[in-house]
Structures are given as C-alpha cells and as structure tokens.
Amino acid sequence: MSKHILILSVFIVASCGLAYELIAGALSSYLLGDSVFQFSTIIGCYLFAMGVGAHLSKYVKDEDVLSRFVDIELAVGLVGGLSAALLFLTFSWMGAPFRSMLYVLVFLVGAFVGMEIPLVMLALNARQTAFSELVSKVLTFDYLGALAVSVLFPLVLAPHLGLVRTGFLFGMLNVAVAFWTIHVFRSELSNAAGRILRASAVMFTLLVGFTASDRLVQWGEHALVGDNVIYSTTTPYQRLLITKWKDDLRLYINGNLQFSSRDEYRYHEALVHPAMESLPWARSVLVLGGGDGLALREILRYPHVGQVTLVDLDPAMTQAFGRREELVKLNNASLSDPRVKIVNADAAIWLQENEDVFDAIVIDFPDPSSFALGKLYSVPFYGMVKRHLSANGLLAVQSTSPFFAPHAYWTIEATLREAGLRTWPYHLYVPSFGEWGFVLASPQQQFKPPAQYRLPMRYLNAETTREMFTFPPDMQRLDMPPNRLNTQSLVHEFEQDWRRVVR
C-alpha cells in the first residue's frame, strides 16, 4: 500500500512542478513579451535547478528520507504556490526587481522539484522495490503527470482559473501530498505533530491566497494601469484588461495599451478612411484583428459596403466588445451589424483555408512583440493576404511607431514590398501613443491621398491627410530587410527599438 501511495505522489508532484514552470513562462510572456526567449530561459533555469536539487538529495540520510520529502513538499508548495502572485505584484508595484525575482523563484522551485523524485526513489528502494520496477514506475508516473498538466493548463487552468489562482491550487496539491505522507508514514517520521502544524499553516496561507486571488490581481492591475478596472480576463491567448477613468475607457492586452477612448478616433480614422475613401466601389471588406469593433465601426459608415468579415483569434475580445454596454456604445454596436460576419480563428490558418477575395483589407493586429505575433507581419503572411485582395484593392496595416520604433516600422514596409505589394507609408500623432504609423499597400492600384472625404471626420481633412503621407527628416525611410518567418527579425528590431526609449 505504501508503495502505491509513493508512486501516486510522483504523479502529483510532477504535475505541480510543470505547472509552476508553465505559470512562470506564461506570466513573463504576458508581462515582458518575447515568449520564445521567456520560455527558453525559464526552462533552462528550471532544468539546471532540478539538476542541482537532484545532486543535493544525495546528502539526505536514509533514515530521514520521508521527513525531508515532507519538508520539500511544504517548501515547494509554499514557494511555487505563491510564485505567480509574488511575481505579478512585484511587476505591478516595483517593476525593476521582476526579472531577478522570476529566476530566483524558478530556481528555488526547480531545486525543490529536483529533490522530490530522488527522495521517492530512495523511499521505494528502502521498501525493497526491484530496481527495474522502481525506475519504470517512477518515470512513467512522472511523465504522465507532466502530460496531464500540459494539456489542462492551456485548455482549462489558465483561461478559467487564471495564473495566480492556478499557482495557489497546485501549491495546495503539494501540501496535500505532504499531509498524505505524514498520515501514512507517521510512525516513521520524526516530529510528525510539528510537521502537521507546519503543513496546516502553509495550507491556510495558500487557501487564503486562492480565495483572495481575484482581489490580489485587481490590486496589481490597478497599480499597473492607475485606473479602475471594469473588466479583466485571462484567455488561452492573452490577458485582457479594460479600465475606466472619468469618460476614458482603455484596453490593455498583456499590459500594453491598445487604445484610449479619448483619442482612438484619430487612430481608426487614419487606419480605415484613406483606403476606403479611395475605393468608392468596394463592397466586401476583410478585417484581421480589430476585435474591439472600432475599425469596423468606421468601415460600416460607408453605405456601399455590403459585407465585412472580421477574423479575430480571441472570442473573449469580440464577446466583451459585443455585449458590454459601454463598449457597445463606443463601437456603435458594429459587431452586431447584420453586414458583419465574425470569425474567431487564427488569421493565418483562416487565410489558408478560405478562398474569398475582398475589395479592401484592414489589418489591426497588436504590435509584433512576440514570435506568435511576428508571424502575422511576415512575407508568407502578406503573400497570403495578397491572394485575398482584389487586384485594384487596398490593404491598410497598423505598423507601430516610425518615430519610436523606426527599424520595426520600415521592416514592416519592406516586408509588404517583398510580398509583391506597392506601398504608401504614412503616420499621425495619437496623444495616447505618440507618433504612430501605418502602411497602405496594393497589388496594382494607384493611390493618391484623398483631398476630401465624403463622410464627416473628427480628425481627417485635406491638410491632415497630406501631412500624414509626408515624413519629416527625423522619420525618414530606413533600408531594412523584410521579416521572414524563419528568422523573425522584426521581433528583435521591435524590442531593440522600444528598449532604447522606454525607461
């Protein structure tokens, strides 16, 4: 019976260990971007720490194996369980120590986890388990535990519990293993009563954290953005946060500002209307990204538009902006317009599987701050977009800042040209963002900036439009290579550009 309990413990501790690793990787990717770098360095640190822990386990005396195993479970439960909350609050309130704390916590958890499996094997060996059976069973349940969490984490845990609450949950599972071990092997443990007391204190701490996790996250997010949070959710793809201060609504994705309701009209007028004003015959429009419905709002102002297909990866985004009263008011209920077809899918996959051709295409993706987003600014992606654009149609692309991120901006423009499109770069000042850039492109269409607009505009007129397509000396074209899928140079350029200007 004791052997089976130890083997089952392996399954649980393996699940917990991988969960802490995934939480650290996901949280650092949300907050710092560049998911490949974050996961790569965290996995490396974690595996190295496991090796250190495995080495340290050899110093445990045979008669103390179970006692040390209980102590390790309590330690990894406390550190791992608190890790997500500590990291998030550190980033929100202090910022600077975040990276140091991230790797310290990953190393501690990895070292503790590295000690767990050797201690279980020593305990099984002391019970005269055959070596071949010992190794096969321990490794089998170790890998099964990892598999279970790797499937549950993106599908259930992160989107429904959130990262902070998931951390507390797995911390409690570690403590539950400690309680279980104390109960079954109490006759072999020294100071079992003292360990029960410590386990109870750790479990209480984690239970309080689990119960208060939503409030902890709200405190952290309020400190991060400074405004009242009216909506927040963690999805399999991103962290969405909507805030309100007086009459200003703001959307944040993974901590990055996407718009302010006070000046978003400048951004969306510039993104949509130079193209749409030049296509009075356009009937069908494709919007990639833009799940907030704001670009869609501007497109639907044209009565000649018969159908708009919006492809946005995250259903939580389109649902929030299609149902919440204040957000529906902001986008003029564009997401429920009968002319609109909403598709929640990966844009690259949708383009591959769909054959429709559109008169105009508007691309409003978040900035290329990660490789997952960088692929949406690559030569192959724009090649697919071109196949869905009519020969005389126009494509408008949000392209980050030509002032703050000039290397990234001109890389996007070069990528569009490499995909066989003619380009017309332009920019404007958006108070919430500073100087921002876009690129118009077409397979064959000639383009001249509109001298007037048929629809009333809040920002655009002949003069502001002319200024948008003129670049001052400090924003002149840079000769940049295109962003290819196998190198993703754009992501590196974007990070380096913003690192130079963000304090």
N, C-alpha and C positions, 0 to 999 in steps of 0.2 A: 504493500500500500504506500509506504513512504517513498519508494522509487517512483511510482506513478505521480505522486504529488510534486516531486522534484522535476520530473520531466514536463509536467504541465506548467510549472513555474517558468521553465525555459521559454515556452511559447509566449507567456505573458511578458516576461522581461525583454524578449526580443522585439515584441510589438511596441513596447514602451520606448525602447532605445531608438528604433527607427522613427517613431512618431516625433520624438524630440528633435531629431535631425531634420525631418521634413518641416517642422514648425519653424526652426531657425532659418532654414533655407527660404521658405515662403515669406516669412516676415521680413528678412533682409532684402529679398527681391522686391517686395511691396514698397519698402521704405527707401532703398538705395538704388533700385533698378539693376540692370545687367544680371539677369537671372543665371546665365551660364557661369559668370565669374563667382557669384554668391554661392551657388550650389557646389561648384567645383572646389572652392577654398574651404567651405564648411565640411564637405565630405572628406577632403584631405585631412583637415584638422581632427575631425571626429575619428577617422580610422587610425591616425597616428596616436591619438589619445587612447583608443582601445588597445593598441599595442603596448602602450605604457602601463595601462591597467592590468593587462594580462601578465606583464612582467612582474608587477608588484604583487600579484596574487601568490607568487611562489614563496613569499615571505610569511604567509599565513600558516600558522601551526595546524597540524592535522586535527587536534582536539578543539581548535577554535573556528573551524571552517563554517559551521552553521551559524555561530554567533556573528562572525564577520559578514556572512551572507545577509543576515537580517539587518545589520548596520548599513551595509551597502544599499540595500533596498530602500531604507529610510532616507539615506543621503541622496540617492538618485531621484527618489520620489519628490523630495523637497526641492532640490535644485532644478530638476527637469520640469516639475510641475509649475514652479514659479517663473521659469525662464522667459516664457512669452510675455507675461505681464511685466516683468522687470525690464525686458528689452524695449517693449512698446512705451512704457512710461519714461524710461531713460531717453529715448529718442524724442519724445514729446516735450519733456521738461528741460533737458540739458543738451541733447544733440551730440556734442563733441565726444563724450566717452562711449558712444554707442558701439562703435566697431571693436574697441577694446573689450567691453563687456560681452559682446557677442562671442568672440573667440575664447574668452575665459570660460564662459558658461558652456560652450560647445566642448571645450577641452575637459572640463570637470565631468560633464555628463558622459563623454566618451570614455574617460578613465574609469569611472564607476561601472559603466556597462562592460568594459573590457575585463573587469574583475569578476563579474557575475558568472559567466559561463564556466571559466576555470574552477570557481568555487563549487558550482553544481557538479561538475565532473569529479572533483575531489570527494564530494559528499557521496556520490554514487559509487565511486571506487571503494570508499570505506565500507560500503554495503555489499562488497564482493560482486559487483556487476561486471560481467565479462567485458574486456576492453572493446571488442568489435561492436557489441551491443551498446555500450556506453557512448562511443563516438557516433554511431549511426543514429541513435535516438536523439541525442542532444542536438546534433547538427540538423536533423530532419525537422524537429520542432522549432529550432532557431529560424530556419529558412521559412517554415510555414507561418510563423508569427510575423516575419518581415513581409511576406506576401499579403497577408490579411490586411495589414495597416497600409501598405502601398496602394491597395485597391480602395479601402474605405476612406482614406484621407482626402483625395480629391473629390470623391463622389458624395460622401456623407459628412465627414467630420468638419472639414474647412468651411464648406458652404452653409451648413446648418448649425454647427456649434460655434464656429469661429476659432481663430488660432489660440486666443488666450484661454477660452474655456476648454478647448481640446487639451491644452497643456495641463491644466488642473485635473482633468479627467484621468489622463494617463499617470499623473503623479499619484492619484488615489489608487490606481491599479497596482502601482509598485508597492504602496503601503499595504494594500490588501494582501499581496504576496507575503510581506513581512509578517502580518498578523497570522496568516495561514501557517507559515513556517513555525512561528512561535507556538501556536496551538498544537501542532502535530508533533513537534520535536522538543516540547518544553522540558522533558526530562533530561535532554542532552545539552540544554543551553544554560549558560551561566547568567544569573541575574535576569531571569525571564520576566519577572514582575517589572523591573526597571525598563526593560525593552518595550513591554506593553504600554507603559506610561509614555515613553518617548513616541511610540507609534501613534498613540491616541492624540498627542499634541500635534504631530505632523499632519495626521488625517484631519483634525479640526481646522488647522490653518488652511489646508487645501480646499476643504469643504466651504469655508468662508469665502475663499478666493473664487471658487466655482460659482457660488451664489451671487457674489458681487462683481463678477467679471464684466457684465454689461456696463455697470457704473464706472468701473476702472477704465474701460475703453472710452467711455464718454468723457471722463476727466482728461484722459490723454489726448483725445482728438480735439477737445475744446482748447487745451493748451497749445496744440499744434497749429490750429487754424484761427483761434481767437474769437470765433463767432459761435452762436448757438447751433448745435447740431440738430436738424429736424428729421434727418433720415440717414441711416447708415446700414450697410450690409456687406458681408464678405461672400463673394461668389467663387465658383471654381476658377474664375479668370482674373479677378481684381477686387480691390476694396473700393466701394462706392461711398461717398460722403457728400451730403448736401447740407449746407449751412444757411442761416438767415441772420442778418443784422439790419434792423430797420426795414428798408424796402429792397435790400440787396440779397439776392439768392446766389449762392455759389456752389458749383460742382467740383469736387476733387476726386480724382482717380489715383489710387495708390499714393495719396498725399500730394499730388500735383494738381494745381488749379487748372480747370478746363474752361470755365467761363465765369464771369460776373454778370448778373442781370442788368447792371447799370450801363455796361458798355458792350455787351455781346452783340448788339445790333451792328456795330461797326465791323466786327469780325465776320458776321454771317452775311451782311450785305456785300462785303468785299469778296467773300468766297463764292457767292452764288450769282450776283447780278451782272458782272462783266460778261460772263459766259451766256447767261440766259437772255440778256438784252440783245446779244448778237445772234441769237437763234430764234427769231420770231415764229419759225415753222416747227420748233421742237414739240413733239407730242409725248415722247417717252423719256423718262429720266431715271438714272440709277444713282442711288446714294450709298456709298460704302462707309461704314461707321456712322457717326451722327445720330446715335440712338436717343439723344436728347430731343430730337424733333425740331431743332432750331433752324438748321439749314433747310429742312423740309418745309418749315413754315414759310420761308422766303420763296421757295420753288413753287409752292401751291398758290402764290399770289398771281401767277400767270394763268389766265383762263384757257389758253391754248394747250396747256399741259393736260394730257388725258390719263396718264398712269405714271406713278412713281413707285419704284421698288427700292425699299430700304433694307440693306443687309447689315445687321449688327450682331456681333458674336454673343453678346450677353443679354439674355431675356430679362434679367433683373433691371437693366437700364431702360429698355423700352416699356416694361411694365410700370416702373416708377414714373416715367415721364408721360405715360399714357393714362394714369389713374389718379395721381396725387393732384389735388385741386390747384395748388399754387403753381405746380409745374405745367399742368394742362393750360392754365391761363397764360403762362409765359410762352408756350409754343403754339398758342391758338388752336389747341386740340388737333394739331396736324397729324398725330399718329392714329387718330380715329377717322380721318378723312376717307370717304369711300374710294377715292382715287389711289389710295396708298396700299401697297402690299408689303407687310413686314415679314422679313425672313431672319430668324435667329440662327446664324451659321457662321462658320469661318469663311471670310470673304474669298480667300484663295481657293478653297475647296468648292465654294459655290460657283465661282467663275469657271472652274474646270468642268463642272457638271452641267452648267447651264449654257444655252446657245443663243439667248436673246441678244439683240443688238439695240443700242439706245442712242437717242439723238444727243443727249448730254449726260455726263457722269460727274458727280461731285464726290471727292474723297476727303473725308473728315476724320482721319484716324488720330489717336494720340501721338505725341512725338515719339520718334524711334529711340526710346530709352532702353530697350532690351532687344535681344535677338528675335524674340517672338513678334515684336512689332517691326523690327528692322526688315523682316522678310516681306512686309507689306509695302516697302519702299525700294524693292529690288528690281533689277532688269527683267527677270522672268515674270514677276508680278505685273509690272507695267505692260509687258508683252501680252499677258492675258487680258488686261484691261483694254488694250488697243483692239483686240479682236471683238470686243463687245461694244465698241464705239463706231458709229457710222463714219464714213469717210470724211464728211463735212461737219461732223460733230465736234464738240469741245469738251475737254476734260479740265476740271479745276481741282487742284491738290493743295491742301494745307501743308506747309513745308517748313515749319519752325521759323526762328528769327534770323534774318540775314544780317542783323547787327550784332546780336549776342552769340549766335552760332553760325557764323558765315561759312565755315568749312562744311558743316552739315547741310546748310541751305543749298549751296551750289553743288553739293554732291547729289542732292535730290534732283536738281535741274539737269545735271549731266546724265543721271540715270534715265530720266524721261527721254532725253535725246538719243541715248544709246538704244532705247527700245523702239526707235524709229518714229518718234513724235517731234513735231515742231513745237517750240516752247516760247512762252512770253512770261518772264518772271515779273512779279510786282509785289508791293509791300504797302503797309499802312501802320499808323500808330494806334494801338489799343491801350488805353490807360492801365488796365489790369495786367497786361503782359509786357508793355513796351512796344518796340518796333517789331512787327510780325510780317511773315512772308507767305506768299502763295505762288503757284506756277499754273498758268493756263497752257494747255497742250492740245494738239490736234494732228490726225494723220495727214490731212490735206487742206483743211480750211484756212483761209487767210483771216487774220484778226487785226482789227484796229480798235483801240479803246473807245467805248461809247462816248459820244459827245453830249448825249442826253438820255434820259430814262423815261419810259412810258409810265412807270409806276412811281408814286411818291416815295422818296427816300429820306431817311433821317440824317444820313452822312454823305452818301454819294451824290455828286453832281459833276458837271463837266470839269471843273477845276480840280476837285479832289481825285477824280479818276485819272486825269492827266498826271498829277503828282505821283499817284500810285505806281505808274509804269515808268517813272524816272528814278534812277538810283543816284544818290549823292556820292561825292568822292569817297566817303568813308564806308560805303557799302557796294563798292564796285565788284564786278564778276571775278571769281577765283577759278582758276583752271583746276578742276578736281576730277578724279577718276570716278566712274559710275559705281554704284553699290551692287556688287554681285553676291549671289546667295551663298556661295561657299566661303566668302571672306567677311561679309557684313562690315565693310569698312565704315559705313555710315554710323553704326552704333558707336564705334570708337571715336569718330570725329565729333559726334554729338556730345559724348561725355567729356571729351577734352575741351571742346568749346565752352560748355557751361561751367566746367571746373575753373576756367580762367576768370569767370565773372561772378560766380556765386560765392559769397563769403561763408 
